[in-house]
Amino acid sequence: MRVPRLAVNALGVGLALAGWQIAGSGLGDALVATPVQVAAALVDTIRDGSLWPALWSMGWQMMVGYLAAMAVGVPLGVAMGRSDVVLSVVKPWAQMFIVVSAAAIVPLFIILMGRGVLFCTSIVFVATVWYVVATMTEAARGVSPKLLNVARSFAASDFQRFRYVILPALHPFVLIAARIGLVHALRAMITAEMFISAGFGGLLNNAGLDLSTAPLFGLIVILMALSVGATSLLRWAAHRSAPWYASRTNA
């Protein structure tokens, strides 16, 4: 009998929580707080009123940088995938920025832009856009030549081939790029806020100074839940809008 995937996932989570509880009970909350202690700390964090303003501040600034990265990265990636000239010009920059951690460029951005909104959104943009570009470049280069040849056989113009063949083929990969970009945007935003001790990153800094690790674990759980929820929503949107590409959008 085939075991449902949801049951397997639930079993894995249950075993992890049990192991966590045992480890926390033996080591003490100064090293590893137990799930019960984390849950209590999480409730206290929600009640004290500092969480929601921090989440709002983090969220809207991150979305500005993230949406800007999508707006620039998608067309630039498509252009790189369809033009060898654009690929040759932009690819070295993309490769350099992809291998550089967001934490490495934060001090430079603080010097150039201060500690305000422009700093946070710029960090998110730079840390996100190149992953979107790389994803869309590979997607654009992978469009089936057979589809383009069929369009040519019907005397389709370059614009018609782009509009009716290339764009529909790229649609599911835009959502893949959105998911990949969102993960990096969230990481970059948290990194930026931790450097300037503001927003959700500031809460993480403060929790790290507590004698118990329970508040810190509680904030990490919130961060993980936000990330999983957002990427799951984008995955659902991909499956709904392009069900014939469901296997590819599982990436």
Contacts in CASP RR format, 6 or more apart in sequence:
PFRMAT RR
TARGET T0000
AUTHOR 0000-0000-0000
METHOD contacts of the structure
MODEL  1
MRVPRLAVNALGVGLALAGWQIAGSGLGDALVATPVQVAAALVDTIRDGS
LWPALWSMGWQMMVGYLAAMAVGVPLGVAMGRSDVVLSVVKPWAQMFIVV
SAAAIVPLFIILMGRGVLFCTSIVFVATVWYVVATMTEAARGVSPKLLNV
ARSFAASDFQRFRYVILPALHPFVLIAARIGLVHALRAMITAEMFISAGF
GGLLNNAGLDLSTAPLFGLIVILMALSVGATSLLRWAAHRSAPWYASRTN
A
17 35 0 8 1.000
20 32 0 8 1.000
20 34 0 8 1.000
20 35 0 8 1.000
21 34 0 8 1.000
21 35 0 8 1.000
21 36 0 8 1.000
23 32 0 8 1.000
24 31 0 8 1.000
24 32 0 8 1.000
24 33 0 8 1.000
24 34 0 8 1.000
25 34 0 8 1.000
29 37 0 8 1.000
29 212 0 8 1.000
29 213 0 8 1.000
29 214 0 8 1.000
30 211 0 8 1.000
30 212 0 8 1.000
30 213 0 8 1.000
31 213 0 8 1.000
32 213 0 8 1.000
33 41 0 8 1.000
33 212 0 8 1.000
33 213 0 8 1.000
33 214 0 8 1.000
33 217 0 8 1.000
37 212 0 8 1.000
37 214 0 8 1.000
38 214 0 8 1.000
38 217 0 8 1.000
38 218 0 8 1.000
38 221 0 8 1.000
40 214 0 8 1.000
41 212 0 8 1.000
41 214 0 8 1.000
41 215 0 8 1.000
41 217 0 8 1.000
41 218 0 8 1.000
42 218 0 8 1.000
42 221 0 8 1.000
42 222 0 8 1.000
44 215 0 8 1.000
45 51 0 8 1.000
45 203 0 8 1.000
45 215 0 8 1.000
45 218 0 8 1.000
45 219 0 8 1.000
50 203 0 8 1.000
51 203 0 8 1.000
51 222 0 8 1.000
53 199 0 8 1.000
54 199 0 8 1.000
54 200 0 8 1.000
54 201 0 8 1.000
54 202 0 8 1.000
54 203 0 8 1.000
55 200 0 8 1.000
55 222 0 8 1.000
55 226 0 8 1.000
57 198 0 8 1.000
57 199 0 8 1.000
57 200 0 8 1.000
58 189 0 8 1.000
58 190 0 8 1.000
58 193 0 8 1.000
58 199 0 8 1.000
58 200 0 8 1.000
58 201 0 8 1.000
59 189 0 8 1.000
61 117 0 8 1.000
61 120 0 8 1.000
61 121 0 8 1.000
61 124 0 8 1.000
61 189 0 8 1.000
62 120 0 8 1.000
62 121 0 8 1.000
62 124 0 8 1.000
62 185 0 8 1.000
62 186 0 8 1.000
62 189 0 8 1.000
64 117 0 8 1.000
64 121 0 8 1.000
64 124 0 8 1.000
65 121 0 8 1.000
65 122 0 8 1.000
65 124 0 8 1.000
65 125 0 8 1.000
65 128 0 8 1.000
65 185 0 8 1.000
66 124 0 8 1.000
66 125 0 8 1.000
66 128 0 8 1.000
66 181 0 8 1.000
66 182 0 8 1.000
66 185 0 8 1.000
68 121 0 8 1.000
68 125 0 8 1.000
68 129 0 8 1.000
69 124 0 8 1.000
69 125 0 8 1.000
69 128 0 8 1.000
69 129 0 8 1.000
69 132 0 8 1.000
69 181 0 8 1.000
69 185 0 8 1.000
70 128 0 8 1.000
70 132 0 8 1.000
70 177 0 8 1.000
70 178 0 8 1.000
70 181 0 8 1.000
72 125 0 8 1.000
72 129 0 8 1.000
72 132 0 8 1.000
73 129 0 8 1.000
73 132 0 8 1.000
73 133 0 8 1.000
73 136 0 8 1.000
73 177 0 8 1.000
74 132 0 8 1.000
74 136 0 8 1.000
74 174 0 8 1.000
74 177 0 8 1.000
76 86 0 8 1.000
76 90 0 8 1.000
76 129 0 8 1.000
76 133 0 8 1.000
76 136 0 8 1.000
77 90 0 8 1.000
77 132 0 8 1.000
77 133 0 8 1.000
77 134 0 8 1.000
77 136 0 8 1.000
77 137 0 8 1.000
77 140 0 8 1.000
78 136 0 8 1.000
78 137 0 8 1.000
78 139 0 8 1.000
78 140 0 8 1.000
78 166 0 8 1.000
78 170 0 8 1.000
79 86 0 8 1.000
80 86 0 8 1.000
80 87 0 8 1.000
80 90 0 8 1.000
80 91 0 8 1.000
80 94 0 8 1.000
80 133 0 8 1.000
80 136 0 8 1.000
80 137 0 8 1.000
80 140 0 8 1.000
81 87 0 8 1.000
81 136 0 8 1.000
81 137 0 8 1.000
81 138 0 8 1.000
81 140 0 8 1.000
81 141 0 8 1.000
82 140 0 8 1.000
82 141 0 8 1.000
82 166 0 8 1.000
87 137 0 8 1.000
90 133 0 8 1.000
91 137 0 8 1.000
93 130 0 8 1.000
94 130 0 8 1.000
94 133 0 8 1.000
94 134 0 8 1.000
94 137 0 8 1.000
97 126 0 8 1.000
97 130 0 8 1.000
98 130 0 8 1.000
98 131 0 8 1.000
98 134 0 8 1.000
102 123 0 8 1.000
102 126 0 8 1.000
102 127 0 8 1.000
102 184 0 8 1.000
102 187 0 8 1.000
102 188 0 8 1.000
102 191 0 8 1.000
102 192 0 8 1.000
103 191 0 8 1.000
103 195 0 8 1.000
105 123 0 8 1.000
105 126 0 8 1.000
106 123 0 8 1.000
106 191 0 8 1.000
106 192 0 8 1.000
106 195 0 8 1.000
107 195 0 8 1.000
109 119 0 8 1.000
109 122 0 8 1.000
109 123 0 8 1.000
109 192 0 8 1.000
110 119 0 8 1.000
110 195 0 8 1.000
110 196 0 8 1.000
113 119 0 8 1.000
113 122 0 8 1.000
115 196 0 8 1.000
115 198 0 8 1.000
116 196 0 8 1.000
119 192 0 8 1.000
119 196 0 8 1.000
120 189 0 8 1.000
120 192 0 8 1.000
120 193 0 8 1.000
123 188 0 8 1.000
123 189 0 8 1.000
123 191 0 8 1.000
123 192 0 8 1.000
124 185 0 8 1.000
124 188 0 8 1.000
124 189 0 8 1.000
124 192 0 8 1.000
126 188 0 8 1.000
127 184 0 8 1.000
127 185 0 8 1.000
127 187 0 8 1.000
127 188 0 8 1.000
128 181 0 8 1.000
128 184 0 8 1.000
128 185 0 8 1.000
128 188 0 8 1.000
131 177 0 8 1.000
131 180 0 8 1.000
131 181 0 8 1.000
131 184 0 8 1.000
132 177 0 8 1.000
132 178 0 8 1.000
132 180 0 8 1.000
132 181 0 8 1.000
135 173 0 8 1.000
135 176 0 8 1.000
135 177 0 8 1.000
135 180 0 8 1.000
136 170 0 8 1.000
136 173 0 8 1.000
136 174 0 8 1.000
136 177 0 8 1.000
139 169 0 8 1.000
139 170 0 8 1.000
139 173 0 8 1.000
139 176 0 8 1.000
139 177 0 8 1.000
140 166 0 8 1.000
140 170 0 8 1.000
143 165 0 8 1.000
143 166 0 8 1.000
143 169 0 8 1.000
143 170 0 8 1.000
144 169 0 8 1.000
147 165 0 8 1.000
147 169 0 8 1.000
148 161 0 8 1.000
148 165 0 8 1.000
148 166 0 8 1.000
151 160 0 8 1.000
151 161 0 8 1.000
151 164 0 8 1.000
151 165 0 8 1.000
152 161 0 8 1.000
156 164 0 8 1.000
156 165 0 8 1.000
171 241 0 8 1.000
171 242 0 8 1.000
171 245 0 8 1.000
172 238 0 8 1.000
172 241 0 8 1.000
172 242 0 8 1.000
172 245 0 8 1.000
172 248 0 8 1.000
172 249 0 8 1.000
173 248 0 8 1.000
175 234 0 8 1.000
175 235 0 8 1.000
175 237 0 8 1.000
175 238 0 8 1.000
175 241 0 8 1.000
175 242 0 8 1.000
175 249 0 8 1.000
176 238 0 8 1.000
176 248 0 8 1.000
176 249 0 8 1.000
176 251 0 8 1.000
178 234 0 8 1.000
179 231 0 8 1.000
179 234 0 8 1.000
179 235 0 8 1.000
179 238 0 8 1.000
182 227 0 8 1.000
182 230 0 8 1.000
182 231 0 8 1.000
182 234 0 8 1.000
183 227 0 8 1.000
183 231 0 8 1.000
186 223 0 8 1.000
186 226 0 8 1.000
186 227 0 8 1.000
186 230 0 8 1.000
189 200 0 8 1.000
190 200 0 8 1.000
190 201 0 8 1.000
190 204 0 8 1.000
190 223 0 8 1.000
193 199 0 8 1.000
193 200 0 8 1.000
193 201 0 8 1.000
193 202 0 8 1.000
193 204 0 8 1.000
194 201 0 8 1.000
194 202 0 8 1.000
194 204 0 8 1.000
194 205 0 8 1.000
197 205 0 8 1.000
197 206 0 8 1.000
200 219 0 8 1.000
200 223 0 8 1.000
203 219 0 8 1.000
204 216 0 8 1.000
204 219 0 8 1.000
204 220 0 8 1.000
207 215 0 8 1.000
207 216 0 8 1.000
207 218 0 8 1.000
207 219 0 8 1.000
208 215 0 8 1.000
208 216 0 8 1.000
210 216 0 8 1.000
235 249 0 8 1.000
235 250 0 8 1.000
238 245 0 8 1.000
238 246 0 8 1.000
238 249 0 8 1.000
239 246 0 8 1.000
239 249 0 8 1.000
242 249 0 8 1.000
END
